[in-house]
Amino acid sequence: VFGTSIALDKSVSAELVARGSTVSYTFAVTNTGTDPINDVLAEITIADVSAPANAACTTPAFVSGDADGDDALDLDERWLYRCTGTVDQLTIDVAGVAGTDILGGVVTDFDSAVVAPFDTGISVVKTASTATLPQGGGPVTYTYEVRNTGNVPLGGVTDRVTDDKCVRPTYIAGDNDGNGLLTGEGDIFEAGGPEVWTFQCTTTITVTTLNTVTAIGTPRNPTTGEVLAPDVSAVARATVTGDSGVTQPP
């Protein structure tokens, strides 16, 4: 029996990436024939079609594998091809490879890869219990509402909401599922709805004061704990006016 076949194995550097990231596709081609006579395949061609289209990957570039330099795919060789692409939306790539055996017959194989993009972001809204101080000053309570504006969970938020004029804000409520991850609208990992985490801080103010709060979160995979992208941050400000005409320096 004359056995001739070819195999294509396509992989991608990451299947889940921040929107706008560049990924690398690798194509491994092997001769999987079963007859010693059919020890080579010639005229190897590889093509890749993606939706949305990625012109850079239409014809992947040969990297290595032709050990004897005869331009034919031997049984003991593994040819590698690569290309890169920018992922702005869900991308489905289907690659195909073809080779010609010693009798002129054509063998083919196909493989695919899917890459999904995600978005990251955080926002914070700051309010003061009063906008104007009584004579001589007094206590002011600041409330901070923190939201995830992306679609992957944010970790480490509880300890990284800080105010430059107030002692470290205290977490009050909002982590509805109790997993320590701030969930946004349409989260691709979690089934629960979006969360709004509330923090508060109380301090005594005697002069006009501009406070700045900073909120920071780390995009994480809730299943593996893997960090998916760099930290995201947001700031918000609030001014409380005193009657002395004095302004606290920034």
Solvent accessible surface area in square Angstrom, and as a share of the most:
residue,aa,sasa,rsa
1,V,186,1.07
2,F,76,0.32
3,G,14,0.14
4,T,40,0.23
5,S,42,0.27
6,I,9,0.05
7,A,32,0.25
8,L,10,0.05
9,D,83,0.43
10,K,11,0.05
11,S,59,0.38
12,V,26,0.15
13,S,80,0.52
14,A,37,0.28
15,E,123,0.55
16,L,48,0.24
17,V,15,0.08
18,A,31,0.24
19,R,109,0.40
20,G,40,0.39
21,S,35,0.22
22,T,92,0.53
23,V,3,0.02
24,S,37,0.24
25,Y,3,0.01
26,T,29,0.17
27,F,0,0.00
28,A,7,0.06
29,V,0,0.00
30,T,38,0.22
31,N,6,0.03
32,T,61,0.35
33,G,13,0.13
34,T,116,0.68
35,D,24,0.13
36,P,110,0.69
37,I,119,0.61
38,N,0,0.00
39,D,64,0.33
40,V,41,0.24
41,L,0,0.00
42,A,40,0.31
43,E,133,0.59
44,I,26,0.13
45,T,85,0.49
46,I,14,0.07
47,A,52,0.40
48,D,5,0.03
49,V,109,0.62
50,S,14,0.09
51,A,65,0.50
52,P,56,0.35
53,A,96,0.74
54,N,34,0.17
55,A,93,0.72
56,A,68,0.53
57,C,1,0.00
58,T,74,0.43
59,T,102,0.59
60,P,6,0.04
61,A,64,0.49
62,F,96,0.40
63,V,71,0.41
64,S,50,0.32
65,G,27,0.26
66,D,30,0.16
67,A,95,0.74
68,D,87,0.45
69,G,56,0.54
70,D,70,0.36
71,D,111,0.57
72,A,13,0.10
73,L,0,0.00
74,D,20,0.11
75,L,70,0.35
76,D,130,0.67
77,E,11,0.05
78,R,133,0.48
79,W,16,0.06
80,L,31,0.15
81,Y,16,0.06
82,R,99,0.36
83,C,13,0.08
84,T,68,0.40
85,G,8,0.08
86,T,84,0.49
87,V,2,0.01
88,D,79,0.41
89,Q,100,0.44
90,L,100,0.50
91,T,10,0.06
92,I,81,0.41
93,D,0,0.00
94,V,72,0.41
95,A,1,0.00
96,G,16,0.15
97,V,4,0.02
98,A,25,0.19
99,G,1,0.01
100,T,30,0.17
101,D,13,0.07
102,I,81,0.41
103,L,138,0.69
104,G,50,0.48
105,G,30,0.29
106,V,102,0.59
107,V,20,0.11
108,T,74,0.43
109,D,42,0.22
110,F,135,0.56
111,D,44,0.23
112,S,56,0.36
113,A,12,0.09
114,V,72,0.41
115,V,0,0.00
116,A,32,0.24
117,P,14,0.09
118,F,1,0.00
119,D,52,0.27
120,T,48,0.28
121,G,12,0.11
122,I,15,0.07
123,S,34,0.22
124,V,12,0.07
125,V,76,0.44
126,K,15,0.06
127,T,77,0.45
128,A,32,0.25
129,S,79,0.51
130,T,46,0.27
131,A,71,0.55
132,T,89,0.51
133,L,8,0.04
134,P,82,0.52
135,Q,167,0.74
136,G,60,0.58
137,G,16,0.15
138,G,11,0.10
139,P,101,0.64
140,V,0,0.00
141,T,39,0.23
142,Y,0,0.00
143,T,31,0.18
144,Y,0,0.00
145,E,62,0.28
146,V,0,0.00
147,R,91,0.33
148,N,10,0.05
149,T,88,0.51
150,G,5,0.04
151,N,27,0.14
152,V,0,0.00
153,P,0,0.00
154,L,1,0.00
155,G,3,0.03
156,G,40,0.39
157,V,0,0.00
158,T,60,0.35
159,D,100,0.52
160,R,68,0.25
161,V,1,0.01
162,T,57,0.33
163,D,12,0.06
164,D,87,0.45
165,K,40,0.17
166,C,15,0.09
167,V,119,0.69
168,R,141,0.51
169,P,7,0.05
170,T,83,0.48
171,Y,74,0.28
172,I,89,0.45
173,A,52,0.40
174,G,16,0.15
175,D,30,0.16
176,N,122,0.62
177,D,78,0.41
178,G,62,0.60
179,N,65,0.34
180,G,39,0.37
181,L,22,0.11
182,L,0,0.00
183,T,3,0.02
184,G,1,0.01
185,E,127,0.57
186,G,58,0.55
187,D,16,0.08
188,I,81,0.41
189,F,67,0.28
190,E,27,0.12
191,A,113,0.87
192,G,50,0.48
193,G,48,0.47
194,P,72,0.46
195,E,7,0.03
196,V,56,0.32
197,W,2,0.01
198,T,32,0.19
199,F,0,0.00
200,Q,69,0.30
201,C,11,0.06
202,T,82,0.47
203,T,32,0.19
204,T,96,0.56
205,I,9,0.05
206,T,76,0.44
207,V,31,0.18
208,T,23,0.14
209,T,1,0.00
210,L,80,0.40
211,N,0,0.00
212,T,26,0.15
213,V,0,0.00
214,T,39,0.23
215,A,0,0.00
216,I,51,0.26
217,G,0,0.00
218,T,13,0.08
219,P,0,0.00
220,R,80,0.29
221,N,21,0.11
222,P,46,0.29
223,T,119,0.69
224,T,96,0.56
225,G,37,0.35
226,E,98,0.44
227,V,76,0.44
228,L,33,0.16
229,A,14,0.11
230,P,114,0.72
231,D,75,0.39
232,V,24,0.14
233,S,72,0.47
234,A,21,0.16
235,V,78,0.45
236,A,18,0.14
237,R,141,0.51
238,A,15,0.12
239,T,69,0.40
240,V,0,0.00
241,T,64,0.37
242,G,10,0.09
243,D,84,0.43
244,S,64,0.42
245,G,73,0.71
246,V,84,0.48
247,T,88,0.51
248,Q,65,0.29
249,P,99,0.62
250,P,161,1.01
